[in-house]
Amino acid sequence: MSRRAIAVSLTATALGLSGLAVANAAETDLHPGDYKLDPSHSYAHFEIDHMGLSTMHGRMDVQDGHIRIGESLSTSQVKVSLDPSSVDTGDDARDQHLREMPGFFDVEKYPKIQFESTALEIDDDDPSEATLEGRLTLHGQTRPVTLDVDHIACRVNPLDKSRYTCGFTASTEIQRSDFGMNAYPKLVGDRVELAIEVEANKPAETDS
């Protein structure tokens, strides 16, 4: 996955709210509190080289997630989990192989992929973009990662005005071998471009 592409996860809603507050130059637009990720509108997708001949695309579901927007944007935090057993590359046999093989996801032993934020920085020139630092746990290994966050948007949900909703895209690039995912190194690329699409909600009447 490229630097612009590692799409779980998750502190993004905090970024969305913070971006909205900066864009409107009004702290009243910031709604601190706990936001729950919406699994029906949140997922990860990835790209990886296949034998130097083509690019394989896949996706997986967000399992759960929690975002805490603080009174100060710099204190906002997020924690997101992806479900590797939901991996979908469009081929059932390949997906089963990816789920079961130790050099790939090995979901029986590692049932979660988790991201937890450590720092957030809003772009001074474009408040709809940010940089998110955090720790990614994949295949039993935890490594620091940096996510590029863009397309941040927050508003009262147009279909349900009883809640606030934030959305964003966060992307990065990792080396799968850094996480012990080393199956077929001569056939499957090491570099993975990962992107996470997120929507998260909070009841509009409970600003706390």
N, C-alpha and C positions, 0 to 999 in steps of 0.2 A: 504494500500500500504506500502511496506517495505521501510527501509531507502534507500535501493538501488533501489527503484521502484517508486517514484511519478514523471510520465511521464506524463501544460501549459504551455510561456511562456516565455521560453523564454529569458534571458541574455546570453544564451548559445553560440550564435555566437561570442559574445565578447570573451568568454572563448576559443572558437576554435581558433580564431586569435591569442590570447595571447599564447595559448599552442604552436602554430606553431612557433611563434617568439622565444619562449624560447627554443624549441627543436632544432632549427637551429642556435641558438645563433646569430641571425642577425635581428636587428630592421628593416632592409629593407624589411623583409618578412611580417611585420605588415602593414596592409592597413587601416588606420583610415577612419572613415566616417560613413554614415548611411546605415544600412543593413535592408532589408525588408524580413520578414519571408515568405517562400513559402508554402502556405496552402496545396498544392498538395503533399508535402513531409514532413509535420509537423502535429503531432497529439499527443494526450495523451491516455494512457491506464492505467487501474487500476485493482486491485484485492481486493476482500473482502470476508470474510467468510460467508457461507450460512448455518445456523443452526448447525454448527459444523460437517457438513456432506461433504461439498464440497467447492470449491473456485469458486466464480463467477468472470468472466473476462468481462471487457467492454472497450470501447474506445469512444473518442469524438474528434471532429475537432478543430484545431486551427482556431480561427475567424480572428485574425489579430495580428500583432506584429511589434515591431520596436527595433532595436539594434543600439546603438551608440558606435563605437570603438574610444576611445580617443587616443591622442598622447601618453599618459601614460596609460598602461593597467589597472592600478588601478582606472582610472576614467571612464572606460567603463561601460555602463548602458544598461539595457534591460527592455522592458515592453511587456507582452504577454497576449492575451485574448483567452480563450477557449469558445466554444459554447455548453452549456449543453443541448440545444434542439437537438443536433446531437448525444446524447448518444445512444450507440448501444451495447447491450449485447447478441444479437442473437435471441431475442424473442420480437416481436412487442408489445404484450400486456404489458409485463413487462417494456419495454422501455417507453411506454406511461405513465405508472404508475409512473416511476421514474421522468419523466418530469413534471408531473402535481401535485404530492402530496406535500403539504407544508413541511413534514418531510424529503423529499428528495430534488430534485433540484428546484421544484417550479419555472419553467422557465418564467412564465408570470410575476412574481414579481422580479426574479433575472436572467435576460437574459445573464449575462456574469460571467465567472470565470476569475479572473485577477491575474497575478503575476507581481510584480515590484521589480527589484533588488536593493539592498542597498550596497553590498560589494562582492568582488570577490577575491579569493586567489588560486593561482596556486600551485599544489603540487610540492615541491622542488625536489622530487625523480623521479616523473613521470609527465612531462609537458603535457601529454595527459589527465590528470585528474585535477580536481579543486573542490573547495567548494564555493558554491554560496549562499549568504544570501539574504533574501528578505521578502516581504510581500505578502501573499496570501489572496485574497478576494473571499470568497465562501459563497453563501447563505446569503449575506448581512453582513457577519462577516469578519473582517480582523485580521489575526494572523501572527506573524513572523514564517518563515520556513527556514530550511537549506536544500539545494539540493546538493547531490553528483553528480558531473559531470564527465563523462568519455567518452571514444571513441571520443575525440575531433579531428577533421580533417578539414583543410582549404586548398584550392588550387584554381587555375584557373579552372573553370568548364570545364570538359573534353568534354561536348557536346555543350558548348557555350563559346568560349574563350573570349567573350566580357564582361564577368562578373566573379567576385570572388564569391565563394560559401564556406560556413562553415557549418559543421554539428556536432551534439553531442547528447548525451543522458543524461538527468538530472532526478534524482530519489530522492524520499523522502518517509516518512511515516507520516500520519496525523491521528488524531482521529476525526471522522466525528461529534461527539457530541460537539467538540470545536467550530464548525461552526453552531450549531443549527440544524444539520441534525440527528434527533433522532427517526425517524420512526422505529418501530418494533425492539426495542433494544434486545429482547430475541431471535429474529430469524436471524437478520442481524448483523454481527460483527461491532464493533466500529472502529477498526484499518483498515485503507485503505492504500494500497501500490500504489503509483502513479509514473508513469514514463512519461516523455515527450521526444519525438523524434523531432528534429528540423533541418531544413535546411534553410539558409537565404542567400540572394544575394545582391551584390552591383555591379554596372557597373564598369568594370575594368579601364575605362579611366577617372574616376572622383575620384581620391584620395584626398578627402577633408573632 
